[in-house]
Amino acid sequence: MKSFTVLLLGLICLFAGCAKYYYQEGKSFNECAKDRADCVDELEKRLADQSQRAGGYKHEFMEDCMEHKGYRLVTENKLPLNVKRQDPDSSLKGYLYGHRRGVAGTLD
């Protein structure tokens, strides 16, 4: 029942257009994926001695980190057609632990 609820929430979010991607014009998909991984690594260092409870800090940190690297959040319908995309992790774990945003960039 729990997985059904998570799936339902994910589908509602997807169809409501709330799936967003980190995107920066001129950056390749691999560069974007690496930049997000760097932000996740930095976040994990900051949380090493803290509670691992899910919360707003993780989401805010990820968005701030990616924004400082020059990315902006874009809905799928605003992405150029010729970019590679990695969809957001729509599982509960992805939503709670920093992968609720996808990445998009030019083909390498």
N, CA, C and O of each residue as an XYZ file, in Angstrom:
432
protein
N       0.820     -1.199      0.000
C       0.000      0.000      0.000
C       0.862      1.261      0.000
O       0.539      2.251     -0.657
N       1.982      1.204      0.762
C       2.867      2.356      0.842
C       3.479      2.671     -0.529
O       3.554      3.831     -0.933
N       3.914      1.621     -1.237
C       4.519      1.855     -2.551
C       3.488      2.382     -3.544
O       3.823      3.176     -4.424
N       2.238      1.946     -3.409
C       1.187      2.464     -4.271
C       0.979      3.958     -4.038
O       0.789      4.712     -4.992
N       1.014      4.386     -2.789
C       0.846      5.804     -2.456
C       1.986      6.627     -3.039
O       1.760      7.702     -3.595
N       3.213      6.125     -2.913
C       4.374      6.825     -3.463
C       4.265      6.918     -4.982
O       4.533      7.967     -5.567
N       3.873      5.820     -5.612
C       3.706      5.809     -7.065
C       2.634      6.802     -7.492
O       2.814      7.548     -8.454
N       1.531      6.806     -6.778
C       0.448      7.728     -7.091
C       0.896      9.181     -6.956
O       0.603     10.006     -7.821
N       1.600      9.491     -5.882
C       2.105     10.857     -5.699
C       3.089     11.233     -6.808
O       3.072     12.359     -7.307
N       3.949     10.278     -7.190
C       4.897     10.535     -8.271
C       4.206     10.804     -9.590
O       4.603     11.706    -10.328
N       3.179     10.033     -9.894
C       2.434     10.230    -11.140
C       1.687     11.554    -11.141
O       1.649     12.251    -12.155
N       1.102     11.895    -10.024
C       0.406     13.188     -9.928
C       1.383     14.320    -10.166
O       1.092     15.264    -10.901
N       2.543     14.220     -9.540
C       3.565     15.250     -9.696
C       4.036     15.328    -11.144
O       4.196     16.419    -11.691
N       4.259     14.174    -11.761
C       4.734     14.139    -13.136
C       3.719     14.754    -14.086
O       4.072     15.583    -14.924
N       2.462     14.353    -13.960
C       1.434     14.867    -14.860
C       1.058     16.306    -14.558
O       0.518     17.001    -15.418
N       1.338     16.758    -13.346
C       1.051     18.149    -13.001
C       2.159     19.071    -13.502
O       2.049     20.292    -13.388
N       3.217     18.500    -14.051
C       4.289     19.315    -14.617
C       5.315     19.776    -13.606
O       6.017     20.758    -13.846
N       5.417     19.089    -12.477
C       6.359     19.556    -11.472
C       7.727     18.877    -11.596
O       8.624     19.191    -10.814
N       7.917     17.970    -12.537
C       9.233     17.380    -12.758
C      10.136     18.461    -13.332
O       9.824     19.078    -14.350
N      11.258     18.678    -12.659
C      12.185     19.723    -13.095
C      13.571     19.148    -13.271
O      13.935     18.131    -12.680
N      14.327     19.830    -14.101
C      15.669     19.404    -14.463
C      16.644     20.544    -14.247
O      16.318     21.705    -14.492
N      17.861     20.206    -13.779
C      18.942     21.188    -13.754
C      19.456     21.289    -15.179
O      19.770     20.277    -15.804
N      19.541     22.504    -15.690
C      19.951     22.705    -17.078
C      20.728     24.003    -17.181
O      20.380     25.004    -16.554
N      21.790     23.975    -17.986
C      22.567     25.170    -18.295
C      22.928     25.101    -19.776
O      23.574     24.156    -20.228
N      22.512     26.092    -20.502
C      22.800     26.137    -21.940
C      24.291     25.984    -22.182
O      25.106     26.649    -21.541
N      24.646     25.095    -23.120
C      26.042     24.897    -23.483
C      26.764     23.836    -22.664
O      27.885     23.460    -23.007
N      26.154     23.348    -21.595
C      26.775     22.301    -20.782
C      26.333     20.941    -21.303
O      25.180     20.745    -21.686
N      27.271     20.013    -21.308
C      26.925     18.661    -21.746
C      26.190     17.933    -20.624
O      26.236     18.336    -19.462
N      25.520     16.864    -20.998
C      24.826     16.038    -20.014
C      25.817     15.521    -18.975
O      25.534     15.562    -17.778
N      26.976     15.036    -19.422
C      27.971     14.495    -18.488
C      28.494     15.557    -17.531
O      28.724     15.272    -16.356
N      28.684     16.781    -18.021
C      29.116     17.868    -17.140
C      28.059     18.163    -16.085
O      28.378     18.371    -14.914
N      26.811     18.179    -16.503
C      25.719     18.447    -15.571
C      25.629     17.336    -14.520
O      25.495     17.617    -13.329
N      25.702     16.088    -14.955
C      25.635     14.962    -14.018
C      26.794     15.010    -13.027
O      26.611     14.719    -11.845
N      28.001     15.381    -13.506
C      29.156     15.485    -12.617
C      28.967     16.626    -11.630
O      29.275     16.474    -10.448
N      28.467     17.768    -12.094
C      28.240     18.892    -11.186
C      27.234     18.528    -10.099
O      27.406     18.905     -8.939
N      26.187     17.798    -10.468
C      25.219     17.379     -9.446
C      25.873     16.411     -8.469
O      25.648     16.504     -7.262
N      26.680     15.481     -8.978
C      27.379     14.532     -8.095
C      28.312     15.272     -7.141
O      28.423     14.899     -5.973
N      28.983     16.320     -7.626
C      29.848     17.128     -6.760
C      29.038     17.800     -5.649
O      29.485     17.867     -4.503
N      27.852     18.294     -5.991
C      26.986     18.918     -4.984
C      26.522     17.884     -3.962
O      26.466     18.177     -2.767
N      26.191     16.680     -4.418
C      25.775     15.611     -3.497
C      26.929     15.261     -2.565
O      26.718     15.082     -1.366
N      28.151     15.159     -3.099
C      29.325     14.858     -2.268
C      29.523     15.933     -1.205
O      29.781     15.619     -0.043
N      29.404     17.177     -1.593
C      29.561     18.281     -0.641
C      28.475     18.220      0.426
O      28.751     18.439      1.605
N      27.260     17.927      0.027
C      26.163     17.807      0.977
C      26.440     16.684      1.972
O      26.226     16.853      3.173
N      26.911     15.547      1.485
C      27.201     14.419      2.368
C      28.295     14.762      3.371
O      28.226     14.332      4.523
N      29.304     15.529      2.959
C      30.348     15.967      3.892
C      29.749     16.836      4.993
O      30.095     16.688      6.165
N      28.864     17.727      4.620
C      28.254     18.625      5.597
C      27.350     17.884      6.572
O      27.182     18.311      7.714
N      26.770     16.780      6.126
C      25.830     16.042      6.962
C      26.474     14.866      7.693
O      25.786     14.148      8.419
N      27.766     14.656      7.519
C      28.426     13.476      8.079
C      28.229     13.361      9.588
O      28.056     12.255     10.101
N      28.252     14.459     10.294
C      28.125     14.424     11.745
C      26.736     14.814     12.219
O      26.512     14.978     13.419
N      25.814     14.962     11.302
C      24.464     15.370     11.661
C      23.492     14.227     11.457
O      23.834     13.188     10.893
N      22.304     14.437     11.915
C      21.228     13.472     11.712
C      20.966     13.332     10.222
O      21.077     14.308      9.480
N      20.623     12.138      9.777
C      20.339     11.891      8.374
C      18.844     11.970      8.068
O      18.390     11.445      7.052
N      18.094     12.614      8.928
C      16.670     12.765      8.667
C      16.457     13.606      7.416
O      17.215     14.533      7.132
N      15.431     13.268      6.694
C      15.083     14.055      5.508
C      14.558     15.410      5.962
O      13.963     15.533      7.033
N      14.781     16.396      5.155
C      14.287     17.716      5.506
C      14.576     18.715      4.419
O      15.188     18.397      3.399
N      14.128     19.921      4.652
C      14.269     20.977      3.666
C      15.696     21.389      3.392
O      15.988     21.867      2.296
N      16.614     21.220      4.361
C      17.989     21.661      4.169
C      18.627     21.000      2.959
O      19.290     21.665      2.163
N      18.429     19.693      2.815
C      19.053     18.965      1.712
C      18.597     19.507      0.363
O      19.407     19.701     -0.544
N      17.307     19.745      0.240
C      16.770     20.264     -1.020
C      17.277     21.679     -1.288
O      17.669     22.006     -2.408
N      17.264     22.501     -0.263
C      17.731     23.883     -0.430
C      19.212     23.911     -0.778
O      19.635     24.683     -1.638
N      20.009     23.062     -0.105
C      21.440     23.025     -0.398
C      21.687     22.628     -1.847
O      22.481     23.264     -2.539
N      21.009     21.575     -2.311
C      21.213     21.114     -3.684
C      20.842     22.197     -4.688
O      21.582     22.435     -5.642
N      19.723     22.844     -4.488
C      19.310     23.883     -5.431
C      20.260     25.064     -5.398
O      20.567     25.641     -6.441
N      20.736     25.436     -4.201
C      21.683     26.546     -4.083
C      23.022     26.184     -4.726
O      23.616     26.998     -5.434
N      23.490     24.968     -4.478
C      24.769     24.525     -5.044
C      24.720     24.533     -6.571
O      25.627     25.048     -7.225
N      23.663     23.962     -7.130
C      23.549     23.918     -8.592
C      23.358     25.325     -9.175
O      23.869     25.621    -10.255
N      22.636     26.177     -8.473
C      22.459     27.554     -8.945
C      23.800     28.278     -8.976
O      24.077     29.031     -9.909
N      24.639     28.055     -7.955
C      25.964     28.682     -7.934
C      26.867     28.169     -9.057
O      27.820     28.846     -9.443
N      26.581     27.007     -9.570
C      27.340     26.468    -10.701
C      26.763     26.940    -12.037
O      27.275     26.585    -13.098
N      25.702     27.737    -11.980
C      25.144     28.318    -13.196
C      23.913     27.625    -13.751
O      23.439     27.996    -14.825
N      23.378     26.626    -13.047
C      22.208     25.896    -13.537
C      20.925     26.583    -13.095
O      20.880     27.318    -12.108
N      19.894     26.311    -13.869
C      18.564     26.780    -13.472
C      17.624     25.592    -13.566
O      17.879     24.636    -14.298
N      16.530     25.667    -12.810
C      15.530     24.602    -12.854
C      14.575     24.872    -13.996
O      14.042     25.973    -14.132
N      14.365     23.855    -14.816
C      13.534     23.983    -16.006
C      12.565     22.808    -16.048
O      12.957     21.666    -15.806
N      11.311     23.086    -16.354
C      10.363     21.984    -16.545
C      10.655     21.330    -17.890
O      11.245     21.948    -18.776
N      10.243     20.088    -18.032
C      10.576     19.331    -19.236
C      10.098     20.019    -20.510
O      10.794     19.994    -21.525
N       8.935     20.624    -20.467
C       8.415     21.264    -21.683
C       9.201     22.517    -22.066
O       9.004     23.045    -23.160
N      10.073     22.999    -21.206
C      10.904     24.172    -21.523
C      12.315     23.783    -21.974
O      13.095     24.643    -22.384
N      12.640     22.495    -21.899
C      13.959     22.049    -22.341
C      14.015     21.992    -23.864
O      13.012     21.681    -24.506
N      15.177     22.289    -24.451
C      15.317     22.101    -25.895
C      15.112     20.624    -26.243
O      15.402     19.745    -25.431
N      14.621     20.361    -27.427
C      14.330     18.991    -27.830
C      15.583     18.131    -27.987
O      15.511     16.908    -27.867
N      16.724     18.755    -28.254
C      17.933     17.996    -28.570
C      18.833     17.722    -27.366
O      20.010     17.414    -27.556
N      18.328     17.820    -26.142
C      19.166     17.542    -24.981
C      18.847     16.169    -24.406
O      17.717     15.685    -24.472
N      19.882     15.561    -23.840
C      19.720     14.282    -23.145
C      19.197     14.584    -21.745
O      19.600     15.570    -21.127
N      18.303     13.737    -21.247
C      17.700     13.966    -19.939
C      17.839     12.730    -19.069
O      17.785     11.600    -19.553
N      18.018     12.961    -17.791
C      17.898     11.898    -16.793
C      16.767     12.342    -15.893
O      16.868     13.352    -15.197
N      15.694     11.580    -15.912
C      14.512     11.974    -15.161
C      14.798     12.011    -13.672
O      15.680     11.306    -13.183
N      14.051     12.836    -12.953
C      14.188     12.849    -11.492
C      13.863     11.469    -10.929
O      13.071     10.724    -11.505
N      14.481     11.141     -9.804
C      14.179      9.887     -9.118
C      12.837     10.074     -8.428
O      12.739     10.813     -7.448
N      11.804      9.410     -8.931
C      10.456      9.622     -8.409
C      10.126      8.726     -7.227
O       8.996      8.734     -6.739
N      11.103      7.952     -6.761
C      10.857      7.126     -5.583
C      10.860      8.013     -4.341
O      11.297      9.163     -4.387
N      10.381      7.480     -3.263
C      10.374      8.233     -2.006
C      11.794      8.587     -1.591
O      12.044      9.697     -1.121
N      12.719      7.659     -1.760
C      14.119      7.920     -1.419
C      14.673      9.070     -2.253
O      15.351      9.952     -1.725
N      14.387      9.063     -3.545
C      14.854     10.148     -4.404
C      14.275     11.486     -4.006
O      14.963     12.507     -4.034
N      13.022     11.476     -3.642
C      12.367     12.729     -3.236
C      12.958     13.253     -1.934
O      13.178     14.455     -1.786
N      13.214     12.357     -0.997
C      13.670     12.785      0.322
C      15.160     13.075      0.399
O      15.597     13.827      1.272
N      15.949     12.492     -0.500
C      17.396     12.594     -0.340
C      18.128     13.239     -1.506
O      19.219     12.796     -1.864
N      17.566     14.252     -2.092
C      18.309     15.104     -2.995
C      18.296     14.783     -4.467
O      18.991     15.451     -5.234
N      17.528     13.777     -4.908
C      17.506     13.454     -6.341
C      16.128     13.694     -6.929
O      15.715     13.017     -7.871
N      15.428     14.652     -6.374
C      14.084     14.917     -6.882
C      14.106     15.791     -8.127
O      13.057     16.099     -8.692
N      15.296     16.189     -8.555
C      15.466     16.956     -9.789
C      16.274     16.134    -10.769
O      17.234     15.465    -10.386
N      15.889     16.183    -12.027
C      16.645     15.499    -13.058
C      17.784     16.375    -13.558
O      17.952     17.508    -13.107
N      18.550     15.853    -14.478
C      19.613     16.628    -15.122
C      19.412     16.554    -16.625
O      18.888     15.570    -17.146
N      19.833     17.602    -17.315
C      19.714     17.654    -18.772
C      20.900     18.430    -19.330
O      21.375     19.395    -18.731
N      21.363     17.982    -20.494
C      22.470     18.673    -21.136
C      22.627     18.171    -22.559
O      21.994     17.201    -22.975
N      23.485     18.857    -23.288
C      23.715     18.499    -24.681
C      24.394     17.138    -24.771
O      25.050     16.695    -23.827
N      24.233     16.490    -25.897
C      24.923     15.216    -26.125
C      26.418     15.479    -26.231
O      26.848     16.489    -26.788
N      27.192     14.566    -25.696
C      28.669     14.732    -25.711
C      29.233     14.503    -27.089
O      30.445     14.601    -27.284
